[in-house]
Amino acid sequence: MPLPDAPEQAPAEQDPLARFRNWRGFLFASVALNLLFIYGMLGAVSDPNGAIWYKVLAWLPFNAIATAVYLAIMARLADTPGAPFYRMLCALMIIASWSVMFAA
C-alpha cells in the first residue's frame, strides 16, 4: 500500500497587519492628530459663552485618552533605539495638551 504524499507547504505569508504594528508611525500620527485637535479647539473656545462646554465635553476626554495613548507608546517604545527621544516627545505632548487646555 503506497504512502500518501506529504502535503506541500505554502510559502510563508507576510503578516497582513504589520503596518498597524508600527509604534513609531502610531506615535507620529498621534502627535499630528493632537496638534490638529489643539488647533481646532483653540478656535472653538474663542466663544466665551461656550468655552467651558468645549473644554468639559470635548477637550477633557480627548486629553485623557491622548495621555493614555502617549503613556502606552512610551512603554512600548522603551527598549527601541531612540527611546529617550520618544519618551521626551510623548512627555512634551502630554504637557502641551494639558497646558493649552488650562490656558485656553
Stockholm file with secondary structure:
# STOCKHOLM 1.0

chainA/1-104         MPLPDAPEQAPAEQDPLARFRNWRGFLFASVALNLLFIYGMLGAVSDPNGAIWYKVLAWLPFNAIATAVYLAIMARLADTPGAPFYRMLCALMIIASWSVMFAA
#=GR chainA/1-104 SS CCCCCCCCCCCCCCCTTGGGGCHHHHHHHHHHHHHHHHHHHHHHTTSTTTHHHHIIIIIHHHHHHHHHHHHHHHHHTTTSTTHHHHHHHHHHHHHHHHHHHHHC
#=GC SS_cons         CCCCCCCCCCCCCCCTTGGGGCHHHHHHHHHHHHHHHHHHHHHHTTSTTTHHHHIIIIIHHHHHHHHHHHHHHHHHTTTSTTHHHHHHHHHHHHHHHHHHHHHC
//
